[in-house]
């Protein structure tokens, strides 16, 4: 394997809460030297003057659609999209066909991803068999599989049976794993299409009340409190959810939470009409909700940014709003969007944002080296991102590696771009800007 010298970049390391300027020499998959003025010596050189170096990102929440939904995404296109977004590790959700409720299914994906070598895959297993919400999946078997499932979710659907959810949490606690809740009371959201309120009335679409989320956030917090099991709340979208989580954390409940870039940037008012690229679950909410989510990022109530990358075919998204599926393709735009909207507008520091993409999600899943992350010291596995803060670009879904072109951000100008990604010391993404 060749040696790579990354010269002149500024390392932002949330794992040691430090940042420093240095050259990095990468050999045989690891950072072997961190110092200033390393001689070029015939190495391949990435000139990183004026650029940042981050740990590879970890996405807690991506739908890669394999098996069964390959027309919308497959492992290869999904992981290619991931690395272009700066991710070197991805948790894939189990709402596939068949659902990921069996060790053979998670192991097949895990091994396939490993052979591709682009990003590490952490498959999330189903909580319930077939995601049907009736009986628990074989969580123990999934956890002892090759893929070592560390988190369980019926994401896309909520486990409505509270008794079953309680048992899942108890079982998960015994396994030392995490339950990822998709907090949505389906009786309250029923056939809703967008947030219940002004915009649903104006468009004549059925609304999904905030309460549909908050009832389940509250329930799951109570269940986590009672069972002592680790609970992670997916795609939190409302001010009251944030309040419930903040209070639970203050009481010492083992709860963590994520928010998505789209819920942190867009409101229901941004929905331009019947454009299904804005149709997502949970729905885009109000300005007050977005403000509460941003505060929760800054004060640590929300632990991680997750994409909820939900690719869909063009054809399915072009149906009438009511019939189009929910979801936004997010892996390739997440960091630049939040860098532009939060860091450049002074709401978060760059260090905080990088933490929400790296050390934050690592804590949620309790991952540490060699599985993921670790401080920038000599000997560290070279999973890293080069980010050019000066680059400006326009989001153009036709250029996505993802098959899912469904984004509400098409045409948006953003600042800052992932220009290089190393996975295990191997170049898995390289923008022309870095080529020598
Ligand atoms: O918008 C969404 N799409 N929300 C979910 O929870 C599931 C996802 C999907 O799988 O398409």
Boltz pocket constraint, residues with backbone or C-beta under 6 A from the ligand:
constraints:
  - pocket:
      binder: B
      contacts: [[A, 63], [A, 95], [A, 155], [A, 156], [A, 157], [A, 182], [A, 279], [A, 280], [A, 281], [A, 282], [A, 308], [A, 310], [A, 311], [A, 325], [A, 326], [A, 327], [A, 328]]
      max_distance: 6.0
